[in-house]
Amino acid sequence: MAATKNAVKKSEQLEEEVDYSLNDLLLRGRVSAPATTKELPSGDKVVEFRLIVTRAEREGVDTLDIAAWSAKIRKVALTLEGDEWIEVSGSIHRRFWQSPTGVASRWQIEAAEIVRL
């Protein structure tokens, strides 16, 4: 009977799928311009700015949208100046909203921490 219970436990463990996903970013780059505050229809506030990062393997740069949602990070983001070097840690999210032509979306980095370099 003990062998049967152990076999059932092992079978249940095999059926559980392990999630190895990770959404954790660390970016270093230059601020493109001072951040701006946006108030959403829900009443929530977000501070947004763009970060210019150099591509690792190819020539050129990418400009990434950064969003600061928490009060602490919004306050830091509003003190940033254009061409200032910073490090942003956070995660990437896809935002959806209703536009005049239907549902729209964009990818955005949600800042958890902003550090000046």
Secondary structure, DSSP 8 states (H G I E B T S, - for coil): -HHHHHHHHHHHHHHS--------EEEEEEE-S--EEEE-TTS-EEEEEEEEEE-SSSSSEEEEEEEE-SHHHHHHHHT--TT-EEEEEEEEEEEEEEETTEEEEEEEEEEEEEEE-
